[in-house]
Amino acid sequence: MSRLENKIKHIAIIMDGNGRWAQGRCRPRIWGHVRGSSVVSEIVEEADDLGLRALTLYAFSTENWSRPPKEVMTLFSLLKKFLLKEKNKILKNGVRFKVIGDISTLPDKTKELIVDLENLTKGNKGLILNFAFGYGGRSEIVSAVNRLILDGKTQINENDLTQALFAPESGDVDLLIRTGGDQRVSNFLLWQIAYAELFFTSTKWPDFTREEFRGIIYQVAGRERRFGQIESVDSLSESHRMAKTNKELLEKTSPQVQ
């Protein structure tokens, strides 16, 4: 864990490749989602064991509504089953659970399960587990801006916008992993991944293992992250502090431009 300390705190994962995994085995796409749902529990456990601050999983995007209705309903059902199956483990391990996105179209029972688990875990101090469901990065930013407008803000800064996002307590993303072979961010946490390390693996989500997850984390933890500096620093916030100090020093010592 020492290598991860102050380096990798928040990991986001685009869990891609479920449908293609199933089709490659001559099975319906839904079968891949069912298989992939079992992987989620393993990765959440590993994230908790590694002492990560936050894990955000892309479960269902705003664009996923274009998929066949049967597949969409399967994803809804899998979310409900996960909540029912993992509730006790989440409570036992002190995980803080949250769903980010638009859940208004979910079945009432599933929405009740989400709200109940969020309320039960909101005071927990362990891993922050975010499920992005009905989520889009652009819509999150628009929602944050509209929230600030309603609060009477006429000017906003980066911190204002950050705090108005769905899960500001999670912080910036340090590492974005995408399984399944595609190399794009797909409208996921656009604000939060500004300085994230990106890792794309050809492994499809149902074949993704704890061992590969851990290996990726330690590989990325060895990268030098400079955040605009000339030497490695631990975080974007540290880089901002250094930049502010330097700017103030230059303003005091530099001659005024006539």
N, C-alpha and C positions, 0 to 999 in steps of 0.2 A: 504493500500500500504506500510505502514511502515515496515511490516514484510518481504516484498519482497526486500526492498532497500538493495543493495549490496549483495544480495543472489542469486536471480533468475533473470538473465538478458537475457539469450538466451535459448529458448526452441525449441527443434526439435521434430517433430511428424511423426511417421510412421503410415499413415492412412490406416489401414488394416481391412479387414473383409467385404468389400463392396459386393463381389461376394457371399460369404457364407450367408450374410444377405438376399440377394435376393433369393438364392436357398432355404433358410429356409422358404420362403413365396411362394415357387413354382413359382418363377418368373425367367426370364433370368438374368445372372450375370450383364449384362449391366444396368439393372434397378437399381441395387445396386450402381453402379458408379454414375448414374444420381442423385439418392437420396443423396449420399455422397457428391456430389459437392455442394449442398445447405448448408451443414454443414460447409464447409470451410469458407464461409462468416461470419458465426456466431463466429467461433473461432478466426478469424482474428480481428474482432471487439472487442472481449473480451481481446485479447492480447494487443490491442491498448489501451483499457480502463484501463488495469492494469499497463500500463506504461512500458511494456517490451522493451528492446532494440532491440531484434531480434526474429523472428519466422521463422523457416525453415521447410517446409512441403515436405514430400517425395511423390511426385505425380506419378513418373514413373521411375523405375530403369532400368539399363542396362539389368537385367535379365528378366524384363517384356516383352521383345521382343519375348519371347517364348510362349506368350499367343496367343489365337486365333486372327487372323487378324481383325475380326470385333470388338473385344473387344479393341484392340490397337487403331483402328480408332476412337472408341467412346471416348477413353481417350484424343486423339488429339482434337476431337471436343469439349469436355468439357473444355479443356484449353482455346480454342479460345473463347467460350461463357463466361467464367469467365473474361477474359481480356476485352471483350466488355461490360459486365454488370457492372463490378466493377471499371472500369477506373475512372469515375468521383468521386466515393467515395474515392478511393486511393489518387487522387489528392487533394481532399477537406481536407482529414485528414493528409496530409503531410507525407504519407507513402513512403518509399523508396523501390521500387520493383526491383527484380532481379531474373533471371532464371539461375540456375547453372546446368551444365551438357552439353550434346551434343544435340543441337537442329537442327543439320544439316538436319535431315530427316523429320522435321515438314513441313507442307505445307507453301509455301512462304508467304501467307497472315498472317498466325499465327506468323511466324518469324518477319514479319514487325510490327505486333502489339506488340510483345515482345520488340523489339529494340526501338520502339517509346515510350512505357511506361517506359522503363529503362532510356531513355534519358530525358524524362519529369520529372522524379522523382529523378534523381541521386544527386541533391542538397538538397533534403528534409532532415529534421532533426528528423522526427518522427520514428515510428516503421520501422525496416528493415524487409521486407517480402521477403524471398527467396523461390522460387519454385524449388525443385530438380526434373528435368525432363531429361530423358535419362542419369541419374546419377548413378555413382558407386563410392564408397569410395576409392577403390584401384586405379581405373583409375584416380581419382582426384590427388592422391599422385604421381602417375607416371607422370601425366601431369605437376605437380608442379616441379618435379625434372628435367624433360626435359626442362622446361622453364628456370630454373636456369643454366642448362648446356649451353643453347643457349646464356644466358647472360654472359657467360664466367666464371661462378663460378667453381672452382676446389675443394673447400671445402665448406660445408654448415653447418649451425647450425639450431637449432629448430626455431628461429625467421625467418631465411631465408625461410624455408619451409612454415611456417605459412603464411607469406606475399605473397607467390606464389600460395596459394590456391585460389579457385574460389571467395570466399567472405570473405577475411580476416577482413573486417570491422565489421563483425558480432561477432567476438571473439569466445572463446571456448563455447561449449554447457554446460549449467548448469543442464539441465533436458531433458532427452529423454523419451518421452511417446510413447508407442506402444499400439494401440487398437487392438481388435480382438482376444485376448487370447494367441497368440504365444509369446514366450519369447526368442527373439534373435534380433540382431541389423541389420542383413540383408545388410551388406556392406554399411551402411549409416553413413557418416561423421566420418569415422574411426579415423582420426587424432583429430578431434574436440571434440569427446566424451571421451577422455582419462580419465578425472576425472568427467564425468557427473553422476548425480544421474539417476537411471533407474526406470521407473514405467511402469508396464505392467497391462493393464486392460482388462477384458474379454468383455467389451462393444465393439460391432462392430461399425465401424466408422459412419454409417448412424444413429446410436442411440446415438452418443456422443454429449453431451450438453455443453453449456457454464458453467452450474452449476458444472458438473463433472470436467471440465477443471480447473475451479477456485479452486475446492476442492482439486484436486491433487496438484496444485501449492502450496497452503497454507500448505498442509500436508508435502510436501517435504521441504518447506522453514523452517519447524520446525526441520528438521534433523540437526545433528551436522556434519559439513563438516570440516575435519582436513587437508586434502591435505598433509599427511605425518607428520604433526605436532602432538603434544600431546594434544593440545587444539584446539578449533574451530577457524578457520580463514575465512575471507570473500571470498577469491579467490585464485586461483592457483598462480597468479602473486604475490600476497602478500606472499605466502609460499616460492616462489622462491627468493624474496627479503630477507626474513628472513634467508633462507638457505645460500645465498651468503654472508650475513653479518657474520653469524656464522662461515662459512668456512674461511673467511678472518681473523677473530679473532683468530681462532685456528692455522692458518698458522703463525701468528705473535707471538703467545704465546707458542706454543708447541715446545719442543726441537727437533733439527734436528736428524733424524734417521741415525745412522752411518752404 
